[in-house]
Amino acid sequence: MSTLERRMFLKAALASGVGAGALGALPASAAPGKMIDTKGMKVGVVLETLSHPLIKYWGDECARQGQGFGMSVSVQDGERNVQKQTSQVEAFISQGVNFIVLQATDAAGLSPVVKKAEQNGIPVITLNQDVAVPHTGFVGMGHYAMGVDVAEGIAKQLGGKGKIVVLEGVQGTGANIQRLAGFNDVLKKYPGMTIVADQGAAFDRKKGHDVFQTILQGQPQIDAVFGVNDEMALGAAQAAVEATRRKGIRFWGADGELDMFKGIKSGLVDGVSAIAANAVPDTVMNLGCWLMTAGVKSGTYAGRIELPPYNVTAENIESVPWPAA
């Protein structure tokens, strides 16, 4: 999307009142014809970790989108550390950025600094990992729907019966909590599908590999694995290959990374609940810039945007768009 296209989008949204119901009451400065120029504005982006390929891509895309609006975007690596992310957000508050995008490592742990930012007049939009206090907005994957889709996908492939291993991500993150909730709710419909092991692997490929390697030694029969993100699913599948137990186990992830698509194509893994890689960062930056253009200040609830996922398996891998990262 070019700079001109972005500005035309924002102007059309304001003129037509698009999003007014979802965004709530806007200030008088948001009236059509009184758009505020975003050129020169500063945006702080604090991500969970830049070691994850998809999140690294999100950071790059946030910067690219912001630059298209003439903004200066600083992307920070939170290193999955609450204290580090807190310090990064506090630094952005001190710098007086126009708005902050935060992917919270811990929903409760990052809540105090989000509250501080909003009280200091800086809107906070959470990206894919929410916090536990009121703030301007949220944009992310429909995590609960992803868990539902994975469970239904596995049930279809197993005929509603089988022993399942779950590899959880980082405790306390919205993605982990909500994806598991959706998955477990669907399992109630399939009494023949039972979870025989449930362990954490911190959203990490190597940890997914090592944890599942140990689980394989204690579980003679495993029919499916749900890695709450793609990295853990890929690591677990590789561990099964090395143990010569890949055959007969269905491996599913959630996110939609390029490596996961490649894995489905090669037969390493079996399915993923995916969302287009650019959808989350593009939407969060367009929402932020819409608010800036409209003159919306902190303390105004802009709404919650959950992007709907779709399942990808060997059956449709050629008919869906492949992710960039």
N, C-alpha and C positions, 0 to 999 in steps of 0.2 A: 504494500500500500504506500503510495507516494505521499509527500507532505501535503500536496494540494488535495488529494483524495481523503486524507485524514481530516483536514480542516472542513472539507465539504460534508463529511460524515457527521462531524460534531455540530456544524451549523444546521444541518437538516434535522438532527435529533432534537436540538433545542427548539427549532421553529415548529416542528410537528408535535412536540410534547412527548416524543418517544421516551419511554422509561420513567415518566413522571410518577406513575403509580407505584412502580417498584422502588424508585429512589426516594420517595417521600416528599415532604414539603421542601421546596428549594427557595433560597433567598431571592429578594427582589432583583439582585444583580444577575440572576439567571434568566431574566426575560429575554426573548428573542431580540437580536440586534445589539445586545450589550455583551458580546463575547469578549473574554479576556485573553490576551495573547499569551501563549505558553512559552514563547521564545525566552531563553535565559533562565527558566525555572530549574530548580535542582530537585532531584529525586534520589532517595536512599533506598537501596534494595538489599535486604539481609536474607540470605538463603540458608537452608539447613546445612548443606555441604556442597562444595564444588567438586568433590571427588566422585560423585554420582554423575554418569554421563548425561542423563536426561535433565537433571537439575542444572548442570553446567550449561546445557543448551538453553534452558529457561533464562538463565542469567544473561547470556549473550543476546537472546531475543528481547528481553526487557530493555537492554541498553539500545538495541537497534530501533525498537519502536519509539523509545523516548527521544532518541536523536532525530527521528522523523518529525517530532513535534517541536524540535529546537531546544530540547531539554538536555541538561547535563545529568547523566545517570551514573551513580557510583554503586557497583555491585560488590558485596562483601560475603566472604566465606565464613559461615557460622560454625563450621567444624563440628556440628551436632553437639554444641556446648552452650548450655543456657547462659552461663556467665558471660561468655564471649559475645553471644547474640545481644544480651542486655547492654553490654558496653558499646556495641556497634550502634544500636538504636539510640542510646544516650548521646553518642557522638553526633549522630544526625540531628538530634534535637538541638544540641549546642550550635550546630552549623546553620540551623534555621532552614532546613530543606522544606520544599513545598508540600510534599507528601512522602510517606514511607510505605514500601512494600515489604512485608515480613512473612517468611515461611518459618513458622515457630517450631523449634525442636521439642518444646514441651508446652502444652496448652495452658497449664497453670503457672509454670515458671516464668513465662514471658508476659503474663497478664499485667503485672505491676508497671513495667516499662511502657507497655502499650497505653495504659491509662495515663501515664505521665505525658506521653507524646500528644494524646488527644487534648489533655488539659493545657498543654502549651501551644495549642492552636494548629497542630500538625495532624492531618487525617492519616489514619493507618488502614491499609487494605491488606488483609492476610491472603497469602497465596498458598493454596492447597493444604496448609496445616493451620488450623484456626487457633484462637486463644479463648480464654474463658470469661472475658469481660466485654462489655459493649464497645464497639469501635465502628469506624466508618463503613467497612464492607469486607466481603469475602469473595474470592474467585477461586474455584478449584474443581477438581474432579468430583463426580458424584460417587463418593467412596462407598456409601452403603449400597448403592446400585451395583457397584463393581463386585462387591462380595456376593450379592444375589446372583449376578450373571455368572460368576465363576462356579458357584455351587450348582446352578442349573446346567452349566456346560459339562461339568464333571458327571453329574447325574445322568445326562444324556449319553455320555460316552461309556459309562459303567452300567447302564440299565438300572440305575437306582440302587445298586448294591455294591458295597466295597469298603475296604479299610483305608482310612485317610490319615495322612500326616499333614499337620499345619506348621508352617514356619512363620513365626510372628516377627514384626519389625521392632522399632523402638517403642518401648512402653510409654504411654502418655501422649503419643501423637494422635491427632484426629484421624489420620489415614488408617492407622493400625486398629484403633477402636471401632471405627465405623465399618471398615471392610470386614472385620471379624463378625460384627453384629449382623450384617447382611448375610454373610455366609452361614452363620449358625442358625439364623431364622429359617433359611431355606432347608437346612438339614432336618428340621423338625417334620418336614413333609416326607422325608425319606428315611424311615426307621432302619432300613437295610444298610444305610451308609453311616459308619461310625468312625469317630476320631480315635486313633490308637496312640498317637503321640502329638504333642503340642509344645514346641520349644521356640525360644527367641533366637534370631540370627541378625538382628540390628539392621535390617535392610541391606545387608552386605553380601556380595557374591561369595567371597572366600569363607565367611562365617556360615553362609548357607551350605556351602560344600562340606565344611568340617562338621557342622551339627548333623547334617543328614548322613554323613559317613558313619557317625556313631549310632544314629537311629537305625540304620540298616543292619548293624550288628545285633541289635536287640529285637528286631521285628522281622520274623520269617516271611510274613505276607504283608505287602503294601500295594494297594491298587491305585492310589492317587496321592499327589502332593499339591497342596495349595501354598505357594510362596506368596505372602501378602504383598510383595512387590516382585518385579521381574528379576532383579539381581539375585535374590535368594532362590528363586525357581531355577534359574540358569545354573547356579552353583550346585544345587541339589541334583539336578539332572546329570551334571558332569561327574559327581560322586557316584551316581548309579552306574554310569558307563564304566568307570574305573573298577567298580565292584562286580562287573558283568551282570548287573541286575536291572538294566534299563528296560528290557522287554517286559511288557505287562503292566508298567507303571505309567500313569498319566500325570504329566507335570503341567501345572497351570500357574500363571503369574497375573499381576495386575499393574498396569501403567501403559505399556505399549512402546517399549524401547525398540530401537533398530535391531539390537542383538537378539531380542525376543522374537521378532519377525523372522530374522535369519534362522533362529533355532527351530521355529515351526516349519520353515521351508526345508531345512535339512533333516528334520525328524528328531532333533534333540529334545524338543519340548512339544506339548500338545495343544496349548491354548492360552489365550490371554484376554482379559477384559481391558480394552484400550480406549484411549482418547487421543485425538490428533495432537502431536507433540507441541505444535505452536499455539494451540487453542488457549491454553491456560495463560501463558505470558502475554499473548496478544490481547486477550480480554482484560486482564488486570491493568495493563498499561492504557488501554483505550478507556476503561472506566475511570482511572485516575486522571487522565487528561480531560475527559468529559467534565469531571468535577471541577478541575482547575479552570477550564474554559468558562464554566457556568458560575464560577465564583463561590462554589460550595466550601464552607469552612469545616473545621473539625467539630465533632459533636452532632453532626447530621448523619443519620443512618442512611447509607446509600443502597443497602440490600445485600442479599446473598445469591450468588450465581454459581450453581452446580452444573457442570457440563456433563451431558449424558454419555455413558460409555457404550461400547459395542464389542461383542465377542469376535475374536479372530482365531480360526483354526485352519487346518490344512484344506478344509473345504472351501474357504473363501479368501485365502491369503493372497490370491492373485487379483481379487476384485476390490480390495480396499487400498487406500493410499498408504504408502510406507512412510514411517517417520524419518526425520532427518538425523535423529540421534537416539 
